[in-house]
Every structure is written in structure tokens, then in C-alpha cells.
């Protein structure tokens, strides 16, 4: 299973930075802000660990299982776990793990 710290170092995702005005620069890649859980996926050795931006384990087992089958030796993915409605709009309430009483990610 992945998680061997000798293979994949733990990283803290970059936080968003508020700016006064939008800008355009060919040195940057821009993406839309989606409403979901920020996550880092550590993939390798037949497993996957999902962590929040605060380095806490995330309970999205089916997503982790789907990522674990990727044919890569090791990888770290930084992104947002989202659910889109039929209009393509992210719906945070659809992502929220319903079986958790409290959430401290």
C-alpha cells in the first residue's frame, strides 16, 4: 500500500490567494473555483491515501479505490473533490460525507 514516506513525501496543498483584480499571464494556469473538498491523493503500490489540506485523512473510499488502480509507480495529485449537478455546477452538499456527524478537514 502507498503511504511509505520514503517514497512519497507529504505535502500541504497551496492555499488560494485573494487578489484585488484578475490578471492574465502565460506563466500561470487558471482554473474555475469549484465548491468541494480540497484534497491531496497519494497513489502507488496498489493503494491510495486521500488527505485534506490540513493533512487529515478523507473518507472517500470509492474515489481512493478508483485512483489506486492507476498504472503509475507513484503519484501525488492535488485537486478538489466535487460533484456536479446536471447543469455542471458544483454542489458541496452532494460531496459532504453523510455518515459523518462532525467534519474537521
C-alpha positions in Angstrom: 0.0 0.0 0.0 1.2 3.5 -0.7 2.0 5.8 2.2 5.6 4.9 2.6 7.1 8.3 3.5 10.4 7.3 1.9 8.6 7.1 -1.5 6.1 9.9 -1.3 6.7 12.9 0.9 3.6 14.5 2.5 2.8 17.9 1.0 0.5 20.7 2.1 -1.6 22.0 -0.9 -1.1 25.6 -1.9 -3.8 27.8 -0.5 -5.8 30.2 -2.6 -4.7 33.7 -2.6 -7.1 36.6 -2.7 -6.3 39.3 -5.3 -8.0 42.6 -5.9 -8.3 42.2 -9.7 -7.9 39.2 -12.1 -4.8 39.1 -14.3 -3.6 37.2 -17.3 -0.1 35.8 -17.6 1.2 33.0 -19.8 3.3 31.7 -16.9 0.1 30.8 -14.9 -2.6 28.2 -15.4 -6.0 29.3 -14.3 -9.0 27.2 -13.3 -12.5 27.9 -12.0 -13.1 27.7 -8.3 -15.3 24.7 -7.5 -17.1 24.1 -4.3 -15.9 20.9 -2.8 -13.1 19.4 -0.6 -9.5 20.3 -1.3 -7.6 17.0 -1.3 -4.2 15.5 -2.0 -4.1 11.9 -3.3 -1.0 9.8 -2.7 -1.1 6.9 -5.2 1.2 3.9 -5.5 2.0 0.4 -4.6 -1.6 -0.6 -5.2 -3.2 1.9 -2.8 -4.3 5.5 -2.4 -4.5 7.8 0.6 -6.6 11.0 0.4 -5.8 13.8 2.7 -7.3 17.2 3.4 -5.4 20.5 3.2 -4.9 20.1 7.0 -3.3 16.7 6.4 -6.2 14.7 7.8 -7.5 11.5 6.2 -10.5 11.9 3.9 -13.3 9.2 3.9 -13.9 9.0 0.2 -13.2 5.2 -0.2 -14.7 4.7 -3.7 -12.6 7.6 -5.1 -9.5 6.2 -3.4 -10.1 2.8 -4.8 -10.6 4.3 -8.3 -7.3 6.2 -8.1 -5.4 3.1 -6.6 -5.8 1.2 -9.9 -3.9 3.9 -12.0 -0.9 2.3 -13.6 1.7 4.7 -12.2 4.6 3.8 -10.0 3.9 6.7 -7.6 2.0 9.9 -7.9 0.8 12.9 -5.8 -2.4 14.6 -7.1 -3.6 17.9 -5.7 -7.2 18.9 -6.5 -10.8 19.4 -5.5 -13.3 16.6 -4.9 -16.5 17.9 -6.4 -19.9 16.7 -7.5 -21.5 18.4 -10.5 -25.3 18.7 -10.9 -27.0 18.3 -14.3 -26.1 21.9 -15.2 -22.4 21.4 -14.5 -22.5 23.4 -11.2 -20.6 22.0 -8.2 -22.8 21.1 -5.3 -21.0 21.0 -2.0 -23.9 19.3 -0.2 -23.6 16.3 -2.5 -20.0 15.8 -1.7 -20.4 16.0 2.1 -20.0 12.6 3.7 -23.5 12.0 5.1 -22.3 9.4 7.7 -20.1 11.9 9.5 -21.6 13.7 12.5 -18.8 16.4 12.5 -16.2 17.3 10.0 -12.8 18.8 10.8 -10.9 18.8 7.5 
